[in-house]
Amino acid sequence: MEIFEWCYLQVGYRLLCLGTSSFNGNTDGLRTNIPDWSEEQLWLTYTMLTEIEATFRSLKTELGLRPVYHKKEERVTGHLFITLLAYHLVHVLRYQLRLQDIHLSWESIRNRMSTQQRMTITLPTDNDTIIHLRTTSKAETRQKQIYTALNINPDPIGKVKTIVDMKPVVPTGAD
C-alpha cells in the first residue's frame, strides 16, 4: 500500500505541497504541485522543512514549548515569541557549526552536549560552616569540537567556592 506524507509551505502567492511517497516503509520519491522548480530546489526545500519540523518537535518536547492554551492575546504573543526565539537560536547555532563543517541535527547536538554537567559538592565542616564547591565536568573530545567551532569556553565560570557560616545569629537586643 502506498502512503503519502505531505508538508506545506507558502511560497509567494503559491502554496507549495511536498510529499514523500513510501511503499513498505521506503521512500520512493518526492511529489509536488509546483512543476517549474528544479529537482535540487525541491529537494533542498523538502529537507529544510523536515529539519524545521524536527527542531520544533524537539523544542516542544525538551523545552516544554508544546501548545499552551492562553486566554489573553499578549500571553499568546509572548509564547509564540519565546518559541520562535528558541528556534532562531538553534538555527544560528547549527548554521555556525555548518560553517565549520559540522553537520549535526539539533537532537544530535543536544545528545552530544548533555553529558557535560555543572555540579555542586557540599562539604559540612566541624566549625559550623558548610563549603559549597561549584565545578563543571571536563568536556569530552566531541564536545570540545563543538565548543571550539562556536568559539565558546567549555568552562566559562570555572570553579567557585562558597563558605556559609551556619552559626546562629544572636540578636543584640537593640532594635
C-alpha positions, 0 to 999 in steps of 0.5 A, a space after each residue: 500500500 502506498 502512503 503519502 506524507 505531505 508538508 506545506 509551505 507558502 511560497 509567494 502567492 503559491 502554496 507549495 505541497 511536498 510529499 514523500 511517497 513510501 511503499 513498505 516503509 521506503 521512500 520512493 520519491 518526492 511529489 509536488 504541485 509546483 512543476 517549474 522548480 528544479 529537482 535540487 530546489 525541491 529537494 533542498 526545500 523538502 529537507 529544510 522543512 523536515 529539519 524545521 519540523 524536527 527542531 520544533 518537535 524537539 523544542 516542544 518536547 525538551 523545552 516544554 514549548 508544546 501548545 499552551 492554551 492562553 486566554 489573553 492575546 499578549 500571553 499568546 504573543 509572548 509564547 509564540 515569541 519565546 518559541 520562535 526565539 528558541 528556534 532562531 537560536 538553534 538555527 544560528 547555532 547549527 548554521 555556525 557549526 555548518 560553517 565549520 563543517 559540522 553537520 549535526 541535527 539539533 537532537 544530535 547536538 543536544 545528545 552530544 552536549 548533555 553529558 557535560 554537567 555543572 555540579 555542586 559538592 557540599 562539604 559540612 565542616 566541624 566549625 559550623 560552616 558548610 563549603 559549597 564547591 561549584 565545578 563543571 565536568 571536563 568536556 569530552 573530545 566531541 564536545 570540545 569540537 563543538 565548543 571550539 567551532 562556536 568559539 565558546 569556553 567549555 568552562 566559562 565560570 570555572 570553579 567557585 567556592 562558597 563558605 556559609 557560616 551556619 552559626 546562629 545569629 544572636 540578636 543584640 537586643 537593640 532594635 
